[in-house]
Amino acid sequence: MTLLLLVGVGWLSLRTVLLLTQVSRHSREAQLGRAFQQELRDRGLIDVSPHR
């Protein structure tokens, strides 16, 4: 019974770590994408008007 509990806690811990890693990676990529789009707007390479 203790082994089953330890396996369950280990599995949940691993899932949590993987999820947090994925969220962190996505956040950095999203920030980089926004900065890149802003740079393009600043240089006048893309339209500033909102999308319809």
C-alpha positions in Angstrom: 0.0 0.0 0.0 2.8 2.4 0.9 4.5 1.6 -2.5 1.3 2.4 -4.3 1.1 5.7 -2.5 4.7 6.6 -3.3 4.3 5.8 -6.9 1.1 8.0 -7.0 2.8 10.9 -5.4 5.9 10.5 -7.6 3.7 10.4 -10.7 1.8 13.5 -9.7 5.0 15.3 -8.9 6.5 14.5 -12.3 3.4 15.7 -14.1 3.4 18.9 -12.1 7.1 19.6 -13.0 6.5 18.8 -16.6 3.4 21.1 -16.7 5.3 24.0 -15.1 8.2 23.5 -17.5 5.8 23.7 -20.4 4.1 26.8 -19.1 7.4 28.5 -18.5 8.6 27.7 -22.0 5.4 29.0 -23.5 5.6 32.2 -21.6 9.2 32.9 -22.8 8.1 32.2 -26.4 5.0 34.3 -26.2 7.0 37.2 -24.7 9.6 36.9 -27.5 6.8 36.8 -30.1 5.2 40.0 -28.7 8.6 41.8 -28.6 9.2 40.8 -32.3 5.8 42.0 -33.4 6.4 45.3 -31.5 9.7 45.7 -33.2 8.1 45.2 -36.6 5.4 47.8 -35.8 8.1 50.2 -34.6 9.9 49.9 -38.0 6.6 50.3 -39.9 6.9 46.8 -41.4 3.4 45.7 -40.3 0.1 47.5 -40.1 -0.7 49.0 -36.7 -4.5 49.0 -37.2 -6.4 46.3 -35.4 -7.5 43.1 -37.2 -11.1 42.8 -38.3 
